[in-house]
């Protein structure tokens, strides 16, 4: 979580809130999140099906 927060240039609490669904990502944040994880955004959305 801390490594991802560093990649996003966000505090670790930001990632924690996203992971626990306390905070939602907008489209731009989602694209940055996917890039930081090395996941294609389309593939990420396909996982929600």
N, C-alpha and C positions, 0 to 999 in steps of 0.2 A: 504494500500500500504506500509506503513512504517513497519507494523508488518511482512508482507511477506518479505520485504527487510531485516529485522533483522534475520528472519529464514534462508534466503539465504546467510547471511553475506555479503550483497552487499549494496551499497548506494541506497537510495530511488529513485534516478534518473534512476538507472538500471531498476527497475520494471516499472517505468513510461514509459521509452523508449520501453520496451517490450509490455506493454499494449497499447501503441499508434502506435505500429507496426513500430516504428522508428529503432528498433533493433530486429534482429532475434536471436533465440536460436539455438545452435547446439544440437546434440542429448544428450550429457552429461548434458548440462545446462537444457534441457527440462526435463530430468529425475529428476534432483534436484528440479526444479520448481514444478513438479507434486507432488513430495514427500512433499515439504513444504506446498502445498495446500491440501494434504491428498487425492489426486486424483490418481487413477490408470492410468498410462501412456497410456495403451491401450484404456481405456475409453475416455481419452482426445483426442486421435486421431480419435476415432469413432465419436466424436462430429463434426469433420471437414467434415464428409461425407455429 
